[in-house]
Structures are given as structure tokens and as C-alpha cells.
Amino acid sequence: MEHVSIDLWASNLEPVVPDLATWLAELEARVAQTAARGGHMLVLPEFACAQWLSFAPVDLPTANTMGWLYECGEIALDAVADMSARHGISILAGTIPFAAGYKDGTPTYLNRAWLLTPEGARHAQVALQFMVKRSM
């Protein structure tokens, strides 16, 4: 391959998204656009999953935010991997919290960036660690 064509999804993450299915449908449209123009990779914004907070449960305790994003991420990553395979392009999915166990009885999360390839590979880079403080 002489060159790699990369599309960047530069997006304002403030608009409200009603649910994960809608977010994934919007992403799939962008993936399809990249593939249609002969692109090799789509790069999502850093921490694009923050947009998911627009459909988080209203009563979600702050201490559970990273855990909730992690749970959504488990669903989303499989869907993004399927998109990558269907459209034949790699997707740098930004970062999503990943459960890293417990520290002193408190759940911890890593901020993990994912690169998903059409062949099914999932490459991860750990960026930051979040420790959720329990409120007393």
C-alpha cells in the first residue's frame, strides 16, 4: 500500500443522543462514507463515549458513571468491530473506560483506546486510570 487514507470524525459531542443504537447508527453512516470514498481508517474523537452520557439514567450516581460507560462500551465495541469487518476499514474508536479491578475495595477503570481492524484484530492502548470514590 502506497498510502493510507484516514478520515477524522471531528464532532461536537454536546448534542443529545437518545440511545446507544442511534449513536451506533450515526457511526455506521460515517464508516460507510469512509469506505465509499476509498478510506482505510476512521478516527473517532478522543473519549467519544462521553456523548453516551446524554442517555444515561437520570438517577445514575456519579460514582457509577465510569462503570456505566464501561458497560455501554462492551456493547459498542462489538458493534464497531462488526462495522469494521462489514465495511473493510479500520476504526480507531477513541477511548472507553475499561474495568481494571478493585483498589482498596473501590472499582477502578482504565481509559483504553481501541483500534479495530477489518480482519478482527483489537489493539488497545491504556491511557489513564480512573478511581471512583465512594460517597459516604
N, CA, C and O atoms as a GROMACS GRO file, in nm:
protein
  544
    1MET      N    1   0.085  -0.117   0.000
    1MET     CA    2   0.000   0.000   0.000
    1MET      C    3   0.090   0.123   0.000
    1MET      O    4   0.179   0.136   0.084
    2GLU      N    5   0.067   0.212  -0.093
    2GLU     CA    6   0.149   0.331  -0.105
    2GLU      C    7   0.109   0.441  -0.008
    2GLU      O    8   0.193   0.520   0.035
    3HIS      N    9  -0.016   0.445   0.026
    3HIS     CA   10  -0.064   0.548   0.119
    3HIS      C   11  -0.181   0.492   0.199
    3HIS      O   12  -0.242   0.392   0.163
    4VAL      N   13  -0.211   0.560   0.310
    4VAL     CA   14  -0.326   0.526   0.392
    4VAL      C   15  -0.414   0.649   0.400
    4VAL      O   16  -0.368   0.757   0.438
    5SER      N   17  -0.538   0.635   0.364
    5SER     CA   18  -0.634   0.744   0.369
    5SER      C   19  -0.712   0.735   0.501
    5SER      O   20  -0.777   0.634   0.529
    6ILE      N   21  -0.702   0.842   0.580
    6ILE     CA   22  -0.764   0.843   0.713
    6ILE      C   23  -0.868   0.953   0.719
    6ILE      O   24  -0.841   1.068   0.685
    7ASP      N   25  -0.989   0.918   0.762
    7ASP     CA   26  -1.094   1.016   0.788
    7ASP      C   27  -1.098   1.043   0.938
    7ASP      O   28  -1.083   0.952   1.019
    8LEU      N   29  -1.120   1.168   0.973
    8LEU     CA   30  -1.131   1.209   1.112
    8LEU      C   31  -1.273   1.254   1.137
    8LEU      O   32  -1.324   1.344   1.070
    9TRP      N   33  -1.337   1.191   1.236
    9TRP     CA   34  -1.471   1.232   1.276
    9TRP      C   35  -1.454   1.343   1.380
    9TRP      O   36  -1.453   1.317   1.500
   10ALA      N   37  -1.440   1.465   1.333
   10ALA     CA   38  -1.430   1.581   1.421
   10ALA      C   39  -1.572   1.620   1.456
   10ALA      O   40  -1.648   1.664   1.369
   11SER      N   41  -1.610   1.603   1.581
   11SER     CA   42  -1.750   1.618   1.617
   11SER      C   43  -1.766   1.695   1.746
   11SER      O   44  -1.684   1.684   1.837
   12ASN      N   45  -1.873   1.771   1.753
   12ASN     CA   46  -1.914   1.833   1.878
   12ASN      C   47  -1.990   1.724   1.955
   12ASN      O   48  -2.089   1.672   1.905
   13LEU      N   49  -1.944   1.690   2.073
   13LEU     CA   50  -2.005   1.581   2.148
   13LEU      C   51  -2.118   1.628   2.239
   13LEU      O   52  -2.171   1.549   2.317
   14GLU      N   53  -2.157   1.755   2.229
   14GLU     CA   54  -2.264   1.807   2.313
   14GLU      C   55  -2.404   1.765   2.270
   14GLU      O   56  -2.490   1.746   2.357
   15PRO      N   57  -2.432   1.748   2.140
   15PRO     CA   58  -2.570   1.713   2.103
   15PRO      C   59  -2.618   1.586   2.172
   15PRO      O   60  -2.544   1.489   2.188
   16VAL      N   61  -2.743   1.590   2.213
   16VAL     CA   62  -2.806   1.478   2.282
   16VAL      C   63  -2.830   1.364   2.185
   16VAL      O   64  -2.878   1.384   2.074
   17VAL      N   65  -2.796   1.245   2.229
   17VAL     CA   66  -2.822   1.122   2.154
   17VAL      C   67  -2.920   1.041   2.238
   17VAL      O   68  -2.895   1.022   2.357
   18PRO      N   69  -3.031   0.994   2.181
   18PRO     CA   70  -3.134   0.928   2.262
   18PRO      C   71  -3.096   0.791   2.317
   18PRO      O   72  -3.148   0.749   2.421
   19ASP      N   73  -3.006   0.719   2.249
   19ASP     CA   74  -2.970   0.585   2.295
   19ASP      C   75  -2.846   0.536   2.219
   19ASP      O   76  -2.801   0.599   2.123
   20LEU      N   77  -2.793   0.424   2.264
   20LEU     CA   78  -2.673   0.369   2.204
   20LEU      C   79  -2.697   0.325   2.060
   20LEU      O   80  -2.609   0.340   1.975
   21ALA      N   81  -2.813   0.272   2.032
   21ALA     CA   82  -2.845   0.227   1.895
   21ALA      C   83  -2.838   0.344   1.796
   21ALA      O   84  -2.789   0.328   1.685
   22THR      N   85  -2.887   0.460   1.836
   22THR     CA   86  -2.882   0.578   1.750
   22THR      C   87  -2.738   0.622   1.729
   22THR      O   88  -2.698   0.655   1.617
   23TRP      N   89  -2.660   0.624   1.836
   23TRP     CA   90  -2.519   0.661   1.826
   23TRP      C   91  -2.445   0.567   1.731
   23TRP      O   92  -2.367   0.611   1.646
   24LEU      N   93  -2.471   0.438   1.745
   24LEU     CA   94  -2.406   0.339   1.659
   24LEU      C   95  -2.452   0.355   1.513
   24LEU      O   96  -2.371   0.337   1.422
   25ALA      N   97  -2.578   0.389   1.490
   25ALA     CA   98  -2.626   0.411   1.353
   25ALA      C   99  -2.557   0.532   1.290
   25ALA      O  100  -2.521   0.529   1.173
   26GLU      N  101  -2.538   0.638   1.370
   26GLU     CA  102  -2.467   0.756   1.319
   26GLU      C  103  -2.322   0.720   1.286
   26GLU      O  104  -2.268   0.764   1.185
   27LEU      N  105  -2.260   0.641   1.372
   27LEU     CA  106  -2.124   0.598   1.347
   27LEU      C  107  -2.117   0.513   1.220
   27LEU      O  108  -2.028   0.531   1.138
   28GLU      N  109  -2.211   0.422   1.204
   28GLU     CA  110  -2.210   0.336   1.085
   28GLU      C  111  -2.222   0.418   0.957
   28GLU      O  112  -2.160   0.385   0.857
   29ALA      N  113  -2.302   0.525   0.960
   29ALA     CA  114  -2.313   0.612   0.843
   29ALA      C  115  -2.178   0.674   0.810
   29ALA      O  116  -2.142   0.686   0.693
   30ARG      N  117  -2.104   0.714   0.911
   30ARG     CA  118  -1.970   0.772   0.890
   30ARG      C  119  -1.872   0.666   0.840
   30ARG      O  120  -1.788   0.694   0.754
   31VAL      N  121  -1.881   0.547   0.893
   31VAL     CA  122  -1.796   0.437   0.847
   31VAL      C  123  -1.825   0.408   0.700
   31VAL      O  124  -1.732   0.390   0.621
   32ALA      N  125  -1.951   0.404   0.664
   32ALA     CA  126  -1.990   0.378   0.525
   32ALA      C  127  -1.938   0.488   0.432
   32ALA      O  128  -1.894   0.460   0.320
   33GLN      N  129  -1.943   0.614   0.478
   33GLN     CA  130  -1.888   0.725   0.397
   33GLN      C  131  -1.739   0.708   0.375
   33GLN      O  132  -1.690   0.728   0.264
   34THR      N  133  -1.668   0.670   0.480
   34THR     CA  134  -1.523   0.649   0.468
   34THR      C  135  -1.494   0.539   0.368
   34THR      O  136  -1.408   0.553   0.281
   35ALA      N  137  -1.567   0.429   0.379
   35ALA     CA  138  -1.546   0.316   0.288
   35ALA      C  139  -1.582   0.355   0.144
   35ALA      O  140  -1.511   0.317   0.051
   36ALA      N  141  -1.691   0.428   0.126
   36ALA     CA  142  -1.736   0.465  -0.008
   36ALA      C  143  -1.636   0.553  -0.081
   36ALA      O  144  -1.625   0.546  -0.203
   37ARG      N  145  -1.563   0.635  -0.008
   37ARG     CA  146  -1.465   0.721  -0.074
   37ARG      C  147  -1.328   0.657  -0.080
   37ARG      O  148  -1.231   0.722  -0.121
   38GLY      N  149  -1.317   0.530  -0.040
   38GLY     CA  150  -1.191   0.458  -0.050
   38GLY      C  151  -1.098   0.475   0.068
   38GLY      O  152  -0.980   0.445   0.060
   39GLY      N  153  -1.153   0.525   0.179
   39GLY     CA  154  -1.073   0.544   0.300
   39GLY      C  155  -1.032   0.411   0.363
   39GLY      O  156  -1.098   0.308   0.342
   40HIS      N  157  -0.924   0.413   0.438
   40HIS     CA  158  -0.874   0.293   0.504
   40HIS      C  159  -0.903   0.291   0.654
   40HIS      O  160  -0.909   0.184   0.715
   41MET      N  161  -0.923   0.411   0.713
   41MET     CA  162  -0.943   0.418   0.857
   41MET      C  163  -1.030   0.538   0.892
   41MET      O  164  -1.023   0.643   0.828
   42LEU      N  165  -1.113   0.519   0.996
   42LEU     CA  166  -1.190   0.628   1.053
   42LEU      C  167  -1.144   0.646   1.196
   42LEU      O  168  -1.137   0.549   1.272
   43VAL      N  169  -1.110   0.771   1.233
   43VAL     CA  170  -1.065   0.803   1.368
   43VAL      C  171  -1.175   0.881   1.439
   43VAL      O  172  -1.216   0.988   1.392
   44LEU      N  173  -1.223   0.828   1.550
   44LEU     CA  174  -1.326   0.895   1.630
   44LEU      C  175  -1.261   0.994   1.726
   44LEU      O  176  -1.141   0.985   1.753
   45PRO      N  177  -1.340   1.088   1.778
   45PRO     CA  178  -1.286   1.181   1.876
   45PRO      C  179  -1.240   1.108   2.003
   45PRO      O  180  -1.292   1.003   2.038
   46GLU      N  181  -1.143   1.166   2.070
   46GLU     CA  182  -1.098   1.114   2.199
   46GLU      C  183  -1.218   1.114   2.294
   46GLU      O  184  -1.290   1.214   2.302
   47PHE      N  185  -1.238   1.005   2.366
   47PHE     CA  186  -1.345   0.989   2.464
   47PHE      C  187  -1.482   1.021   2.404
   47PHE      O  188  -1.566   1.084   2.468
   48ALA      N  189  -1.503   0.976   2.280
   48ALA     CA  190  -1.632   0.997   2.213
   48ALA      C  191  -1.746   0.937   2.294
   48ALA      O  192  -1.861   0.980   2.280
   49CYS      N  193  -1.715   0.839   2.376
   49CYS     CA  194  -1.819   0.776   2.457
   49CYS      C  195  -1.882   0.873   2.556
   49CYS      O  196  -1.988   0.843   2.613
   50ALA      N  197  -1.822   0.988   2.579
   50ALA     CA  198  -1.882   1.088   2.669
   50ALA      C  199  -2.019   1.130   2.619
   50ALA      O  200  -2.105   1.170   2.698
   51GLN      N  201  -2.042   1.121   2.488
   51GLN     CA  202  -2.173   1.156   2.433
   51GLN      C  203  -2.281   1.061   2.484
   51GLN      O  204  -2.399   1.097   2.487
   52TRP      N  205  -2.242   0.941   2.522
   52TRP     CA  206  -2.339   0.845   2.575
   52TRP      C  207  -2.404   0.895   2.703
   52TRP      O  208  -2.514   0.852   2.739
   53LEU      N  209  -2.337   0.985   2.773
   53LEU     CA  210  -2.393   1.037   2.898
   53LEU      C  211  -2.524   1.111   2.874
   53LEU      O  212  -2.602   1.132   2.968
   54SER      N  213  -2.551   1.150   2.750
   54SER     CA  214  -2.677   1.218   2.720
   54SER      C  215  -2.797   1.124   2.734
   54SER      O  216  -2.911   1.171   2.746
   55PHE      N  217  -2.774   0.993   2.733
   55PHE     CA  218  -2.884   0.899   2.753
   55PHE      C  219  -2.865   0.812   2.877
   55PHE      O  220  -2.931   0.709   2.894
   56ALA      N  221  -2.774   0.855   2.964
   56ALA     CA  222  -2.754   0.782   3.090
   56ALA      C  223  -2.879   0.794   3.177
   56ALA      O  224  -2.953   0.892   3.166
   57PRO      N  225  -2.903   0.694   3.261
   57PRO     CA  226  -3.018   0.704   3.351
   57PRO      C  227  -3.010   0.833   3.435
   57PRO      O  228  -2.904   0.870   3.484
   58VAL      N  229  -3.122   0.898   3.449
   58VAL     CA  230  -3.127   1.024   3.523
   58VAL      C  231  -3.078   1.007   3.666
   58VAL      O  232  -3.015   1.097   3.722
   59ASP      N  233  -3.106   0.893   3.725
   59ASP     CA  234  -3.069   0.870   3.865
   59ASP      C  235  -2.934   0.798   3.880
   59ASP      O  236  -2.905   0.744   3.986
   60LEU      N  237  -2.852   0.796   3.774
   60LEU     CA  238  -2.721   0.730   3.780
   60LEU      C  239  -2.631   0.804   3.879
   60LEU      O  240  -2.601   0.921   3.858
   61PRO      N  241  -2.588   0.738   3.986
   61PRO     CA  242  -2.497   0.804   4.080
   61PRO      C  243  -2.363   0.837   4.013
   61PRO      O  244  -2.312   0.758   3.933
   62THR      N  245  -2.308   0.951   4.045
   62THR     CA  246  -2.181   0.992   3.988
   62THR      C  247  -2.075   0.884   4.005
   62THR      O  248  -1.994   0.862   3.915
   63ALA      N  249  -2.075   0.817   4.117
   63ALA     CA  250  -1.976   0.712   4.144
   63ALA      C  251  -1.989   0.594   4.049
   63ALA      O  252  -1.895   0.515   4.037
   64ASN      N  253  -2.101   0.582   3.980
   64ASN     CA  254  -2.122   0.470   3.887
   64ASN      C  255  -2.104   0.508   3.740
   64ASN      O  256  -2.124   0.425   3.652
   65THR      N  257  -2.067   0.633   3.714
   65THR     CA  258  -2.058   0.682   3.576
   65THR      C  259  -1.960   0.600   3.493
   65THR      O  260  -1.994   0.555   3.384
   66MET      N  261  -1.838   0.580   3.543
   66MET     CA  262  -1.738   0.506   3.465
   66MET      C  263  -1.782   0.362   3.443
   66MET      O  264  -1.760   0.306   3.336
   67GLY      N  265  -1.842   0.302   3.544
   67GLY     CA  266  -1.892   0.165   3.529
   67GLY      C  267  -2.001   0.156   3.424
   67GLY      O  268  -2.005   0.060   3.347
   68TRP      N  269  -2.090   0.255   3.422
   68TRP     CA  270  -2.196   0.256   3.323
   68TRP      C  271  -2.140   0.274   3.183
   68TRP      O  272  -2.183   0.207   3.089
   69LEU      N  273  -2.042   0.365   3.167
   69LEU     CA  274  -1.977   0.383   3.037
   69LEU      C  275  -1.906   0.255   2.993
   69LEU      O  276  -1.908   0.220   2.875
   70TYR      N  277  -1.843   0.187   3.088
   70TYR     CA  278  -1.777   0.059   3.058
   70TYR      C  279  -1.879  -0.042   3.003
   70TYR      O  280  -1.853  -0.108   2.903
   71GLU      N  281  -1.995  -0.053   3.069
   71GLU     CA  282  -2.097  -0.148   3.024
   71GLU      C  283  -2.147  -0.115   2.883
   71GLU      O  284  -2.164  -0.204   2.801
   72CYS      N  285  -2.170   0.013   2.856
   72CYS     CA  286  -2.209   0.053   2.721
   72CYS      C  287  -2.098   0.022   2.621
   72CYS      O  288  -2.123  -0.021   2.509
   73GLY      N  289  -1.974   0.044   2.665
   73GLY     CA  290  -1.859   0.019   2.579
   73GLY      C  291  -1.846  -0.127   2.538
   73GLY      O  292  -1.805  -0.156   2.426
   74GLU      N  293  -1.880  -0.217   2.628
   74GLU     CA  294  -1.875  -0.360   2.594
   74GLU      C  295  -1.968  -0.391   2.477
   74GLU      O  296  -1.934  -0.471   2.390
   75ILE      N  297  -2.084  -0.329   2.477
   75ILE     CA  298  -2.180  -0.348   2.368
   75ILE      C  299  -2.130  -0.278   2.242
   75ILE      O  300  -2.131  -0.336   2.133
   76ALA      N  301  -2.086  -0.153   2.259
   76ALA     CA  302  -2.045  -0.073   2.144
   76ALA      C  303  -1.924  -0.132   2.073
   76ALA      O  304  -1.921  -0.134   1.950
   77LEU      N  305  -1.825  -0.182   2.146
   77LEU     CA  306  -1.705  -0.235   2.082
   77LEU      C  307  -1.735  -0.351   1.989
   77LEU      O  308  -1.678  -0.360   1.880
   78ASP      N  309  -1.825  -0.439   2.030
   78ASP     CA  310  -1.863  -0.550   1.941
   78ASP      C  311  -1.930  -0.497   1.814
   78ASP      O  312  -1.904  -0.547   1.705
   79ALA      N  313  -2.016  -0.397   1.830
   79ALA     CA  314  -2.085  -0.340   1.714
   79ALA      C  315  -1.986  -0.269   1.622
   79ALA      O  316  -1.997  -0.279   1.500
   80VAL      N  317  -1.890  -0.196   1.680
   80VAL     CA  318  -1.790  -0.126   1.599
   80VAL      C  319  -1.700  -0.226   1.526
   80VAL      O  320  -1.664  -0.204   1.411
   81ALA      N  321  -1.666  -0.336   1.593
   81ALA     CA  322  -1.586  -0.440   1.527
   81ALA      C  323  -1.661  -0.499   1.408
   81ALA      O  324  -1.601  -0.525   1.304
   82ASP      N  325  -1.791  -0.518   1.423
   82ASP     CA  326  -1.872  -0.569   1.311
   82ASP      C  327  -1.873  -0.469   1.196
   82ASP      O  328  -1.864  -0.508   1.079
   83MET      N  329  -1.884  -0.339   1.228
   83MET     CA  330  -1.881  -0.236   1.123
   83MET      C  331  -1.749  -0.238   1.048
   83MET      O  332  -1.746  -0.230   0.925
   84SER      N  333  -1.642  -0.251   1.122
   84SER     CA  334  -1.508  -0.254   1.061
   84SER      C  335  -1.499  -0.370   0.961
   84SER      O  336  -1.450  -0.352   0.850
   85ALA      N  337  -1.545  -0.487   1.002
   85ALA     CA  338  -1.541  -0.604   0.915
   85ALA      C  339  -1.632  -0.588   0.793
   85ALA      O  340  -1.592  -0.619   0.681
   86ARG      N  341  -1.755  -0.539   0.815
   86ARG     CA  342  -1.851  -0.525   0.705
   86ARG      C  343  -1.805  -0.425   0.600
   86ARG      O  344  -1.824  -0.446   0.480
   87HIS      N  345  -1.744  -0.315   0.645
   87HIS     CA  346  -1.706  -0.208   0.553
   87HIS      C  347  -1.561  -0.215   0.508
   87HIS      O  348  -1.519  -0.142   0.418
   88GLY      N  349  -1.483  -0.303   0.572
   88GLY     CA  350  -1.345  -0.322   0.529
   88GLY      C  351  -1.250  -0.208   0.563
   88GLY      O  352  -1.151  -0.187   0.494
   89ILE      N  353  -1.280  -0.135   0.671
   89ILE     CA  354  -1.189  -0.028   0.714
   89ILE      C  355  -1.157  -0.043   0.862
   89ILE      O  356  -1.236  -0.100   0.939
   90SER      N  357  -1.043   0.008   0.902
   90SER     CA  358  -1.006   0.009   1.043
   90SER      C  359  -1.074   0.126   1.111
   90SER      O  360  -1.100   0.229   1.048
   91ILE      N  361  -1.104   0.110   1.240
   91ILE     CA  362  -1.169   0.216   1.317
   91ILE      C  363  -1.092   0.237   1.446
   91ILE      O  364  -1.076   0.145   1.526
   92LEU      N  365  -1.044   0.360   1.465
   92LEU     CA  366  -0.983   0.398   1.592
   92LEU      C  367  -1.098   0.457   1.674
   92LEU      O  368  -1.139   0.571   1.652
   93ALA      N  369  -1.147   0.377   1.767
   93ALA     CA  370  -1.274   0.407   1.833
   93ALA      C  371  -1.262   0.504   1.950
   93ALA      O  372  -1.357   0.517   2.028
   94GLY      N  373  -1.151   0.572   1.965
   94GLY     CA  374  -1.137   0.661   2.079
   94GLY      C  375  -1.120   0.581   2.206
   94GLY      O  376  -1.093   0.461   2.201
   95THR      N  377  -1.135   0.646   2.319
   95THR     CA  378  -1.117   0.576   2.446
   95THR      C  379  -1.250   0.548   2.512
   95THR      O  380  -1.347   0.623   2.498
   96ILE      N  381  -1.252   0.437   2.584
   96ILE     CA  382  -1.370   0.392   2.657
   96ILE      C  383  -1.319   0.337   2.790
   96ILE      O  384  -1.219   0.265   2.792
   97PRO      N  385  -1.386   0.368   2.902
   97PRO     CA  386  -1.343   0.309   3.029
   97PRO      C  387  -1.346   0.156   3.024
   97PRO      O  388  -1.436   0.096   2.964
   98PHE      N  389  -1.248   0.096   3.086
   98PHE     CA  390  -1.235  -0.049   3.092
   98PHE      C  391  -1.214  -0.089   3.238
   98PHE      O  392  -1.128  -0.033   3.306
   99ALA      N  393  -1.291  -0.185   3.286
   99ALA     CA  394  -1.281  -0.228   3.426
   99ALA      C  395  -1.144  -0.289   3.452
   99ALA      O  396  -1.099  -0.380   3.383
  100ALA      N  397  -1.078  -0.236   3.555
  100ALA     CA  398  -0.942  -0.281   3.589
  100ALA      C  399  -0.935  -0.344   3.727
  100ALA      O  400  -0.826  -0.356   3.784
  101GLY      N  401  -1.047  -0.385   3.780
  101GLY     CA  402  -1.047  -0.449   3.911
  101GLY      C  403  -1.076  -0.350   4.022
  101GLY      O  404  -1.141  -0.247   4.001
  102TYR      N  405  -1.026  -0.384   4.140
  102TYR     CA  406  -1.053  -0.303   4.258
  102TYR      C  407  -0.923  -0.261   4.324
  102TYR      O  408  -0.825  -0.334   4.321
  103LYS      N  409  -0.924  -0.144   4.382
  103LYS     CA  410  -0.812  -0.096   4.462
  103LYS      C  411  -0.871  -0.048   4.594
  103LYS      O  412  -0.950   0.046   4.598
  104ASP      N  413  -0.831  -0.115   4.701
  104ASP     CA  414  -0.885  -0.083   4.834
  104ASP      C  415  -1.037  -0.091   4.836
  104ASP      O  416  -1.103  -0.008   4.900
  105GLY      N  417  -1.093  -0.189   4.766
  105GLY     CA  418  -1.236  -0.209   4.763
  105GLY      C  419  -1.314  -0.116   4.672
  105GLY      O  420  -1.436  -0.122   4.667
  106THR      N  421  -1.243  -0.032   4.598
  106THR     CA  422  -1.307   0.064   4.509
  106THR      C  423  -1.284   0.023   4.364
  106THR      O  424  -1.170  -0.007   4.326
  107PRO      N  425  -1.390   0.020   4.282
  107PRO     CA  426  -1.370  -0.017   4.141
  107PRO      C  427  -1.281   0.086   4.070
  107PRO      O  428  -1.294   0.206   4.093
  108THR      N  429  -1.192   0.036   3.986
  108THR     CA  430  -1.107   0.125   3.907
  108THR      C  431  -1.129   0.096   3.759
  108THR      O  432  -1.168  -0.014   3.720
  109TYR      N  433  -1.104   0.198   3.680
  109TYR     CA  434  -1.124   0.187   3.535
  109TYR      C  435  -1.005   0.247   3.463
  109TYR      O  436  -0.951   0.350   3.504
  110LEU      N  437  -0.964   0.181   3.356
  110LEU     CA  438  -0.860   0.234   3.270
  110LEU      C  439  -0.928   0.302   3.152
  110LEU      O  440  -1.034   0.259   3.106
  111ASN      N  441  -0.866   0.406   3.103
  111ASN     CA  442  -0.914   0.473   2.983
  111ASN      C  443  -0.840   0.406   2.867
  111ASN      O  444  -0.723   0.436   2.843
  112ARG      N  445  -0.906   0.317   2.796
  112ARG     CA  446  -0.843   0.234   2.694
  112ARG      C  447  -0.887   0.275   2.554
  112ARG      O  448  -1.006   0.280   2.524
  113ALA      N  449  -0.788   0.303   2.468
  113ALA     CA  450  -0.816   0.336   2.328
  113ALA      C  451  -0.815   0.207   2.247
  113ALA      O  452  -0.731   0.119   2.269
  114TRP      N  453  -0.908   0.197   2.153
  114TRP     CA  454  -0.922   0.077   2.073
  114TRP      C  455  -0.903   0.104   1.924
  114TRP      O  456  -0.962   0.198   1.870
  115LEU      N  457  -0.821   0.022   1.860
  115LEU     CA  458  -0.808   0.020   1.715
  115LEU      C  459  -0.861  -0.115   1.669
  115LEU      O  460  -0.806  -0.219   1.704
  116LEU      N  461  -0.968  -0.112   1.591
  116LEU     CA  462  -1.033  -0.233   1.543
  116LEU      C  463  -1.009  -0.245   1.393
  116LEU      O  464  -1.026  -0.148   1.319
  117THR      N  465  -0.968  -0.364   1.350
  117THR     CA  466  -0.936  -0.383   1.208
  117THR      C  467  -1.039  -0.474   1.141
  117THR      O  468  -1.107  -0.551   1.209
  118PRO      N  469  -1.050  -0.464   1.008
  118PRO     CA  470  -1.148  -0.547   0.936
  118PRO      C  471  -1.122  -0.697   0.953
  118PRO      O  472  -1.214  -0.778   0.939
  119GLU      N  473  -0.997  -0.734   0.982
  119GLU     CA  474  -0.964  -0.876   0.999
  119GLU      C  475  -1.003  -0.928   1.137
  119GLU      O  476  -0.989  -1.047   1.165
  120GLY      N  477  -1.054  -0.839   1.223
  120GLY     CA  478  -1.100  -0.882   1.355
  120GLY      C  479  -1.003  -0.853   1.468
  120GLY      O  480  -1.032  -0.885   1.584
  121ALA      N  481  -0.888  -0.794   1.439
  121ALA     CA  482  -0.793  -0.763   1.546
  121ALA      C  483  -0.844  -0.645   1.628
  121ALA      O  484  -0.906  -0.552   1.576
  122ARG      N  485  -0.815  -0.652   1.758
  122ARG     CA  486  -0.846  -0.542   1.850
  122ARG      C  487  -0.717  -0.506   1.922
  122ARG      O  488  -0.663  -0.584   2.001
  123HIS      N  489  -0.670  -0.386   1.894
  123HIS     CA  490  -0.548  -0.338   1.958
  123HIS      C  491  -0.588  -0.234   2.061
  123HIS      O  492  -0.670  -0.146   2.032
  124ALA      N  493  -0.532  -0.243   2.181
  124ALA     CA  494  -0.569  -0.150   2.287
  124ALA      C  495  -0.447  -0.076   2.340
  124ALA      O  496  -0.337  -0.132   2.347
  125GLN      N  497  -0.469   0.049   2.378
  125GLN     CA  498  -0.367   0.128   2.445
  125GLN      C  499  -0.430   0.186   2.570
  125GLN      O  500  -0.535   0.250   2.564
  126VAL      N  501  -0.367   0.162   2.683
  126VAL     CA  502  -0.418   0.214   2.809
  126VAL      C  503  -0.364   0.355   2.828
  126VAL      O  504  -0.244   0.379   2.819
  127ALA      N  505  -0.456   0.449   2.854
  127ALA     CA  506  -0.416   0.589   2.864
  127ALA      C  507  -0.414   0.640   3.008
  127ALA      O  508  -0.311   0.688   3.054
  128LEU      N  509  -0.525   0.632   3.078
  128LEU     CA  510  -0.536   0.688   3.212
  128LEU      C  511  -0.613   0.591   3.301
  128LEU      O  512  -0.685   0.503   3.253
  129GLN      N  513  -0.596   0.608   3.430
  129GLN     CA  514  -0.672   0.526   3.524
  129GLN      C  515  -0.765   0.615   3.605
  129GLN      O  516  -0.725   0.722   3.652
  130PHE      N  517  -0.890   0.571   3.619
  130PHE     CA  518  -0.988   0.642   3.698
  130PHE      C  519  -1.017   0.558   3.822
  130PHE      O  520  -1.039   0.438   3.811
  131MET      N  521  -1.018   0.620   3.937
  131MET     CA  522  -1.062   0.550   4.056
  131MET      C  523  -1.188   0.621   4.103
  131MET      O  524  -1.188   0.742   4.126
  132VAL      N  525  -1.292   0.546   4.118
  132VAL     CA  526  -1.419   0.604   4.161
  132VAL      C  527  -1.422   0.610   4.311
  132VAL      O  528  -1.406   0.508   4.378
  133LYS      N  529  -1.442   0.728   4.365
  133LYS     CA  530  -1.451   0.747   4.511
  133LYS      C  531  -1.595   0.725   4.552
  133LYS      O  532  -1.687   0.779   4.491
  134ARG      N  533  -1.613   0.646   4.655
  134ARG     CA  534  -1.749   0.625   4.706
  134ARG      C  535  -1.785   0.741   4.797
  134ARG      O  536  -1.705   0.787   4.878
  135SER      N  537  -1.908   0.787   4.781
  135SER     CA  538  -1.954   0.893   4.872
  135SER      C  539  -2.008   0.827   4.998
  135SER      O  540  -2.071   0.722   4.993
  136MET      N  541  -1.982   0.889   5.108
  136MET     CA  542  -2.025   0.834   5.237
  136MET      C  543  -2.155   0.895   5.281
  136MET      O  544  -2.206   0.861   5.387
   0.00000   0.00000   0.00000
